[in-house]
Amino acid sequence: MSEDRANYIPALRYEWLTGFYDTVMDRLMRETTFKQALIRQARVMKGHRVLDLGCGTATLTLMIKQAHTDAEVTGLDGDPKALEIARNKVAKSGLEIDLDEGMAFNLPYPDNSFERVFSGLLFHHLTREDKVRTLEEVYRVLKPGGELHVADWGKASNALMRLVFFLVQLLDGFKTTTDNVNGLLPEFFSKAGLRDVQETTRYATVFGTMALYRARKPVD
């Protein structure tokens, strides 16, 4: 295993559970609600190049393309099993979407490639070091004025949300999830050089508080 993949955590932590990921998200999470909200807040325009970072099985990727058929949409993920599911879903949809295998902290794209970068439930899988590296890469591939839009676990809204989030931490690991539940993602976005960082909304779910964020690469 390469050094870059040493800390890699698949969806639902174990590879044998990857095939159940879509069912879990559909039945136990408010997936459609928060992902549609994320797409609306991103204001993708005609001709935009869009990257879905950590696309997994491509649910969000497909939703972006369905909502914005005149945008160029690319999904990237480091899990070949998830990408296999994603490619089957994309093929069945008939939509034109590029799917690439790669790590979020070592993106295979030139500088200033995208107007929008999306991330749905990626950052809580990353160590603090890899969160920082990933955001450096996001900054690099965003065009000046481009935006990052993230849906991920955020600071617990109340004691109940904090309690149920322990289930996520037991599954995905305390090392990667603690920064999320402590509400540190916006701080990381700012340290990467992104501006106008904002938590736009949050949702109570059976596993904890889901937060939406946006941030912008400055034009200078």
C-alpha positions in Angstrom: 0.0 0.0 0.0 1.4 3.4 -0.9 1.9 6.1 1.7 -0.9 8.2 0.2 -3.4 5.3 0.7 -2.2 4.2 4.1 -4.9 6.2 5.9 -7.6 5.6 3.3 -11.1 4.8 4.7 -13.7 3.4 2.2 -17.4 4.3 2.4 -18.9 2.7 5.6 -15.2 1.9 6.5 -15.1 -1.7 5.3 -14.9 -2.6 1.6 -17.4 -5.4 1.9 -20.0 -2.8 2.9 -19.5 -0.5 -0.1 -22.3 -2.2 -2.0 -24.8 -1.2 0.7 -23.8 2.5 0.7 -26.5 3.8 -1.5 -29.2 1.9 0.4 -27.9 3.2 3.8 -27.8 6.8 2.4 -31.3 6.6 0.9 -33.0 5.1 3.9 -31.2 6.5 6.9 -30.0 9.9 5.8 -31.7 13.0 4.4 -29.5 12.5 1.3 -31.7 13.9 -1.4 -32.6 17.0 0.8 -29.1 18.0 1.6 -27.6 17.2 -1.7 -30.2 19.2 -3.6 -29.7 22.1 -1.3 -25.9 21.9 -1.9 -26.5 22.0 -5.7 -28.9 25.0 -5.4 -26.4 27.0 -3.3 -23.6 26.4 -5.8 -25.4 28.3 -8.7 -23.7 26.2 -11.4 -23.8 28.1 -14.7 -23.7 27.0 -18.4 -20.3 25.9 -19.4 -18.9 25.6 -15.9 -16.4 22.8 -15.2 -17.5 21.0 -12.0 -15.6 18.5 -9.9 -17.3 16.2 -7.4 -14.5 15.4 -5.1 -14.8 12.0 -3.4 -17.7 11.2 -5.6 -18.1 7.6 -4.3 -21.0 5.9 -6.1 -21.8 9.1 -8.0 -25.1 10.0 -6.5 -24.2 13.6 -6.1 -22.3 13.7 -9.4 -25.4 12.5 -11.3 -27.7 15.0 -9.4 -25.4 17.8 -10.5 -25.4 16.8 -14.1 -29.2 16.2 -14.1 -29.7 19.7 -12.7 -27.1 21.3 -15.1 -26.9 19.3 -18.3 -24.9 22.2 -19.9 -22.1 22.0 -17.4 -19.0 19.7 -17.7 -19.1 17.4 -14.7 -16.3 15.2 -13.4 -16.2 12.8 -10.4 -13.1 11.6 -8.7 -12.7 8.9 -6.0 -10.0 6.7 -4.6 -12.2 3.6 -4.1 -12.2 1.4 -7.2 -15.2 -0.6 -5.9 -17.3 2.6 -5.4 -16.2 3.8 -8.9 -17.4 0.5 -10.4 -20.8 1.2 -9.0 -20.6 4.8 -10.1 -19.7 3.9 -13.7 -22.7 1.5 -13.9 -25.0 4.2 -12.6 -23.6 6.7 -15.1 -23.9 4.3 -18.0 -27.6 3.6 -17.1 -28.3 7.3 -16.9 -27.1 8.0 -20.4 -25.5 11.2 -19.1 -22.0 12.3 -20.1 -19.9 12.3 -17.0 -16.1 11.7 -16.6 -15.1 9.5 -13.6 -11.5 9.4 -12.5 -9.7 7.4 -9.9 -7.4 9.4 -7.6 -6.8 10.8 -4.2 -8.3 14.1 -3.1 -5.0 15.3 -1.8 -3.2 14.6 -5.1 -5.5 15.7 -7.8 -4.7 14.8 -11.4 -5.9 18.2 -12.8 -4.0 21.4 -13.9 -4.2 24.6 -11.9 -7.3 26.7 -12.3 -9.4 23.9 -13.9 -12.8 24.2 -12.3 -15.4 26.9 -11.5 -17.0 24.7 -8.8 -15.7 21.9 -6.6 -18.3 19.8 -4.6 -17.6 17.5 -1.7 -20.2 15.3 -0.1 -19.2 13.4 3.0 -15.5 13.2 2.2 -13.7 15.3 4.8 -14.7 13.3 7.8 -12.8 10.3 6.2 -9.5 12.3 6.1 -6.9 12.8 8.8 -6.2 16.4 9.7 -3.1 16.3 7.6 -5.0 15.0 4.6 -7.8 17.6 5.1 -5.1 20.3 4.8 -3.5 18.7 1.8 -6.9 18.3 0.1 -7.9 21.9 0.6 -4.5 23.0 -0.8 -5.4 20.9 -3.9 -8.9 22.3 -4.1 -7.5 25.8 -4.0 -5.0 25.0 -6.7 -7.6 23.5 -9.1 -10.3 26.1 -8.6 -10.3 29.0 -11.0 -10.0 32.5 -9.4 -13.5 33.3 -8.2 -14.4 29.6 -8.2 -16.2 28.1 -5.3 -16.0 25.1 -3.0 -19.4 23.6 -1.7 -19.3 21.0 1.0 -21.8 18.8 2.8 -20.3 16.9 5.7 -20.7 16.3 9.4 -20.5 19.5 11.4 -20.6 20.7 15.0 -23.3 18.9 16.9 -26.4 21.1 17.2 -27.3 19.7 20.6 -26.4 16.9 23.1 -28.5 14.3 21.2 -26.8 15.0 17.9 -23.4 14.7 19.7 -24.5 11.4 21.2 -25.7 9.8 18.0 -22.5 11.0 16.2 -20.5 8.6 18.3 -21.9 5.8 16.0 -20.2 7.5 13.1 -17.0 7.9 15.0 -17.0 4.3 16.0 -17.4 3.3 12.3 -15.2 5.9 10.6 -12.7 6.6 13.4 -12.2 9.3 16.0 -9.0 10.5 14.4 -10.7 11.7 11.2 -14.1 12.7 12.5 -13.2 14.8 15.6 -12.3 18.0 13.7 -15.7 17.8 12.0 -17.8 17.5 15.2 -15.7 20.2 16.8 -16.7 22.6 14.0 -13.2 23.1 12.6 -13.9 22.7 8.8 -14.5 26.4 8.2 -11.2 27.2 9.9 -9.4 24.8 7.6 -11.1 26.4 4.6 -9.8 29.8 5.6 -6.3 28.6 6.3 -6.2 27.2 2.8 -6.7 30.7 1.4 -10.4 30.4 0.7 -12.5 33.4 1.5 -16.2 34.2 2.2 -16.3 30.9 4.2 -19.8 30.2 5.5 -21.9 27.5 7.0 -25.1 27.9 5.1 -27.4 25.4 6.8 -27.5 22.3 8.9 -29.8 19.2 9.1 -30.5 16.9 12.0 -30.1 13.3 10.9 -30.2 9.9 12.7 -26.4 10.0 12.8 -25.7 13.6 13.8 -25.6 17.1 12.4 -25.1 17.5 8.7 -23.7 20.9 7.7 -23.4 22.7 4.4 -20.5 25.0 3.7 -19.4 27.3 0.9 -16.1 29.1 0.3 -14.6 31.1 -2.6 -11.1 31.3 -4.2 -10.3 35.0 -4.3 -9.7 36.9 -7.6 -6.3 38.5 -7.4 
